[in-house]
Amino acid sequence: MTDEDGYFGEAVAARYDESSAEMFAAEAVDPVVGFLAELAGDSGRALEFGVGTGRIALPLARRGVEVHGIELSRAMVRRLRDKPGGDAIGVSVGDFATAKVDGDFSVAYLVYNTIMNLTSQDAQVDCFRNAANHLGPGGCFVVEVAVPDLRRLPPGQNAVPFRVEEGRLGFDLYDVATQSMSSHHVRVVDGDATYLSVPFRYVWPAELDLMARLAGLRLRERWDGWSREPFTSESRQHVSVWEKPAD
């Protein structure tokens, strides 16, 4: 399967920003950019795994941070390049679990559940190792991801709806034996329906901590969100920061 034929090929890339419009709003973007810019520091470099169309990379670059991205989908990269400032973002086309970029970075990051696009535990472990290999001493790896929503599963069922509105339906299917899941999107426009299914692998915070330790990283902080709300047993997502030892 080529990137053009995959889950984030031309058909998805063409409407990605529109379909995720709420995630492009200033109230969603600004806290992320502020958080990452603080970690990058005045002269640090940032590496985004799964840079997509530049939702975070572009405003982070406007803050004066040098940003490089890794992205598998050439269609998404083309959308990034078409935007103002898009040519200033360096992009390496490849799998962010294994692709290499020259130089050290102050911060590497994955946002918006992108870690779950890696659909095996081995690939997720490789991703942490790849991040650690790109970080300079004292650098940080940041992941934003949902806490598995298994408590919402009714007994004997495996589906959890996440969007039910006119013209749009979305639900996740879980397999608790393998930690695999898939998100299903139905969109109806002028009576015509489109359907998209994307596979994921859900992952627990403690499991991510172990992956980090295997890569030589240590948990520095964990929050409910980018504004540093406390992470609790009721949190449905988390922003976690693992640090590479300074020595």
HELIX and SHEET records of a PDB file:
HELIX    1   1 ASP A    3  ASP A    5  5                                   3    
HELIX    2   2 GLU A   10  ALA A   14  1                                   5    
HELIX    3   3 TYR A   16  SER A   19  1                                   4    
HELIX    4   4 ALA A   21  PHE A   24  1                                   4    
HELIX    5   5 ALA A   26  ALA A   40  1                                  15    
HELIX    6   6 ALA A   57  ARG A   62  1                                   6    
HELIX    7   7 ARG A   74  ARG A   81  1                                   8    
HELIX    8   8 GLY A   86  ALA A   88  5                                   3    
HELIX    9   9 THR A  114  ASN A  117  5                                   4    
HELIX   10  10 GLN A  121  HIS A  134  1                                  14    
HELIX   11  11 LEU A  150  ARG A  152  5                                   3    
HELIX   12  12 PRO A  205  LEU A  214  1                                  10    
SHEET    1   A 7 GLY A  90  VAL A  93  0                                        
SHEET    2   A 7 GLU A  66  GLU A  71  1                                        
SHEET    3   A 7 ARG A  45  PHE A  49  1                                        
SHEET    4   A 7 PHE A 105  LEU A 110  1                                        
SHEET    5   A 7 LEU A 135  ALA A 146  1                                        
SHEET    6   A 7 GLN A 237  GLU A 243 -1                                        
SHEET    7   A 7 ARG A 218  TRP A 223 -1                                        
SHEET    1   B 4 ALA A 159  GLU A 165  0                                        
SHEET    2   B 4 ARG A 168  ASP A 175 -1                                        
SHEET    3   B 4 SER A 180  VAL A 189 -1                                        
SHEET    4   B 4 ASP A 192  ARG A 201 -1                                        
END                                                                             
